[in-house]
Amino acid sequence: YFLYGEINEKSKKHVGSLDVDLALNFILIPEQDYQTIADILEERGYVNRKNRRGNIINASYERTFTDENNREHTVQVDFLASEYGGSSKNKRHQRIQEILARKGRGVDLVFENCVEREIEARMPNRAINKVKIKVADLCAIMVMKGFALQERGSEKDAYDIYWLIKNHPQSETGVIQELQNMKSNKLVSEALFYVRDTFEKVESIGPVAVANFLEPVSEEEREILTRDAFETVNRVMKMLEI
């Protein structure tokens, strides 16, 4: 949604998410500052997320709030960082000030491949606020989703890849133009290979995951969704010669 902006057709709207991934450039963030990231999290009511055993999940925070309709929502914020530099290769996190950020493949691309968006919306305290944020562009998102899909096989990651291609403002031509410009980058080509392999056949993990995520009401609708996810992603991969 933040990348493409408002889409009026209900059938094309992204399902949205209460999970937020924030990429931190540890090279540019001062070790000591007047107000650290940890201070801001605490001030806003975020706490360390815990697993089922009650152990803290590093680099992940959450906050539960009640909306104007008296419904509870939990927002999850995960901090990501470059896998290069900083901590040693055998470490899964980068330390930034007082917090940890999980290393992620492709995160390096985000800092250079992003767009600025102005967002106006209601905050958890019910006040209307307007902010400018940097959002990963299509190429950076596709790369991170490609690696994430290969690593964990998430239905949401498969859906996001399909949705990004399906709803680009300039259609599939726009997707191809944006990705073609970055295809020579080793990280980009590697991630796109994973995307291609995951959507290789109609019954591959990718198309099936998209249909499962969207929960079609009938078997016929499921078959249509699965087929469309397969054909949509494969058309783009073939045009890119992946």
C-alpha positions in Angstrom: 0.0 0.0 0.0 2.7 2.5 1.0 4.7 1.9 -2.2 1.9 2.1 -4.7 -0.5 4.5 -2.9 -4.2 4.3 -2.6 -5.9 1.6 -4.8 -9.6 2.2 -5.2 -10.7 -1.1 -6.5 -11.6 -3.3 -3.4 -10.5 -6.5 -5.2 -7.0 -5.1 -5.8 -6.4 -3.6 -2.3 -3.5 -5.1 -0.3 -4.7 -7.0 2.8 -2.5 -4.9 4.9 -0.5 -5.9 8.0 0.1 -5.0 11.6 3.7 -6.2 11.4 6.3 -3.6 10.6 9.8 -4.2 9.4 12.2 -1.3 10.1 15.6 -1.4 8.4 18.3 0.3 10.5 21.6 1.6 8.9 23.9 1.0 11.9 26.7 2.9 10.1 24.8 6.2 10.3 23.1 5.8 13.7 25.2 7.3 16.6 26.0 5.0 19.5 24.9 7.6 22.0 22.2 10.1 21.4 19.9 12.4 23.3 17.1 9.9 22.8 18.0 6.3 21.8 15.8 3.9 19.9 15.2 2.0 23.1 14.0 5.2 24.8 11.5 5.9 22.0 10.2 2.3 22.1 9.6 2.5 25.8 8.0 6.0 25.6 5.6 4.7 23.0 4.6 1.6 25.1 6.5 -1.1 23.1 7.8 -4.1 24.9 10.1 -7.0 23.9 8.1 -9.7 22.1 8.3 -13.1 23.7 7.9 -16.7 22.4 5.6 -19.3 23.8 8.1 -20.2 26.4 8.3 -16.7 27.7 11.7 -16.0 26.3 12.5 -12.6 24.7 12.7 -12.6 20.9 15.6 -10.4 20.0 15.0 -7.5 17.6 11.2 -7.7 17.9 8.8 -5.5 19.9 5.1 -5.2 20.2 2.4 -2.9 21.5 -1.3 -3.6 22.1 -3.8 -0.8 21.7 -7.6 -0.4 21.5 -9.1 1.4 18.4 -12.1 3.7 18.3 -14.4 0.7 17.9 -13.0 -0.8 21.1 -11.2 -3.6 19.3 -7.8 -4.7 20.4 -4.8 -4.8 18.0 -1.2 -5.8 18.5 1.4 -4.0 16.4 4.7 -5.9 15.9 7.9 -4.1 15.0 10.9 -6.1 13.8 14.3 -4.4 13.4 16.5 -5.5 10.4 20.0 -4.6 9.5 22.7 -5.2 6.9 24.4 -8.6 7.0 27.7 -7.0 6.1 30.0 -5.2 8.5 29.5 -4.7 12.2 29.3 -8.0 14.1 31.1 -11.1 12.9 29.5 -13.4 10.3 28.5 -16.1 12.8 26.3 -13.5 14.6 22.6 -13.3 13.6 22.2 -9.7 14.8 23.8 -6.3 14.7 23.9 -4.3 17.9 22.6 -0.7 17.4 22.8 1.4 20.5 21.0 -0.6 23.2 19.0 -2.9 20.9 19.6 -5.7 18.5 18.6 -5.8 14.8 18.4 -9.1 12.9 20.6 -9.4 9.9 18.7 -9.9 6.7 19.7 -10.8 3.1 18.9 -7.9 0.8 18.5 -5.3 3.6 21.6 -3.5 2.3 19.6 -2.6 -0.9 16.9 -0.8 1.1 19.0 2.2 2.1 19.7 3.2 -1.6 16.6 1.7 -3.2 13.8 3.5 -1.5 11.1 6.1 -2.1 9.7 8.8 0.2 6.0 8.8 1.0 3.8 11.1 3.0 1.3 9.3 5.2 -1.6 10.7 7.1 -3.5 8.4 9.4 -4.9 7.9 12.9 -2.4 6.9 15.5 -3.1 4.4 18.4 -3.8 7.4 20.7 -6.5 8.3 18.1 -4.8 11.6 17.0 -4.4 12.3 13.3 -0.8 12.6 12.3 1.1 13.2 9.1 4.7 11.9 8.6 7.2 11.3 5.8 8.8 7.9 5.7 11.2 6.0 3.4 9.7 2.9 1.9 11.7 0.1 0.2 11.1 0.3 -3.6 9.9 -2.6 -5.7 13.3 -4.1 -6.3 14.3 -4.0 -2.6 11.0 -5.5 -1.5 11.2 -8.3 -4.2 14.7 -9.2 -3.1 13.9 -9.4 0.6 10.7 -11.3 -0.1 12.6 -13.7 -2.4 15.1 -14.5 0.3 12.5 -14.7 3.0 10.3 -17.0 0.8 13.3 -19.3 0.3 14.2 -19.3 4.0 10.7 -19.8 5.6 8.2 -20.4 2.8 5.7 -17.9 4.3 2.3 -17.6 2.6 2.3 -13.9 3.2 5.7 -13.5 1.4 4.3 -15.3 -1.6 1.2 -13.2 -1.6 3.2 -10.0 -1.4 5.3 -10.9 -4.4 2.2 -11.8 -6.5 0.4 -8.6 -5.4 3.3 -6.3 -6.2 3.5 -7.7 -9.7 -0.3 -7.8 -10.2 -1.0 -4.3 -9.1 2.0 -2.2 -10.3 0.7 1.2 -11.5 2.4 0.6 -14.9 1.3 -3.1 -15.0 3.8 -5.9 -15.6 5.8 -3.6 -18.0 6.6 -1.3 -15.0 7.7 -4.3 -12.9 10.0 -5.5 -15.7 11.6 -2.0 -16.2 12.3 -1.6 -12.5 13.8 -5.0 -12.0 15.7 -5.0 -15.3 17.7 -2.0 -14.1 19.0 -3.9 -11.1 19.2 -7.5 -12.5 23.0 -7.3 -12.8 23.3 -7.0 -9.0 24.2 -10.4 -7.6 21.8 -10.2 -4.7 19.0 -9.2 -7.0 19.6 -12.0 -9.5 19.9 -14.5 -6.7 16.7 -13.5 -5.0 14.8 -13.5 -8.4 16.0 -17.0 -9.0 14.4 -18.1 -5.7 11.2 -16.4 -6.8 11.2 -18.1 -10.1 11.8 -21.5 -8.6 9.1 -21.0 -6.0 6.6 -20.2 -8.7 8.0 -22.7 -11.2 4.8 -24.8 -11.6 1.1 -24.4 -10.8 1.5 -26.7 -7.9 4.7 -25.2 -6.6 4.9 -23.6 -3.2 4.5 -20.1 -4.4 1.1 -20.3 -6.3 -0.3 -22.7 -3.7 0.8 -20.3 -0.8 -0.9 -17.4 -2.5 -4.2 -19.3 -2.8 -3.9 -20.5 0.8 -3.3 -17.0 2.1 -6.3 -15.5 0.3 -8.6 -18.4 1.6 -10.9 -18.7 -1.5 -14.4 -19.9 -0.7 -14.6 -22.5 -3.4 -12.3 -25.0 -5.1 -12.9 -23.3 -8.4 -11.8 -20.0 -7.1 -8.7 -21.6 -5.5 -7.8 -23.1 -8.9 -8.2 -19.7 -10.6 -6.0 -17.9 -8.0 -3.3 -20.6 -8.1 -3.2 -20.5 -11.9 -3.2 -16.7 -12.0 -0.3 -16.5 -9.4 1.7 -19.0 -11.4 1.2 -17.3 -14.8 1.6 -13.7 -13.4 5.0 -14.3 -11.8 6.3 -16.5 -14.6 5.5 -14.0 -17.3 7.7 -11.5 -15.6 10.5 -13.9 -14.8 10.6 -15.0 -18.5 10.7 -11.4 -19.7 13.6 -10.8 -17.3 15.2 -14.0 -18.6 15.6 -15.3 -15.1 
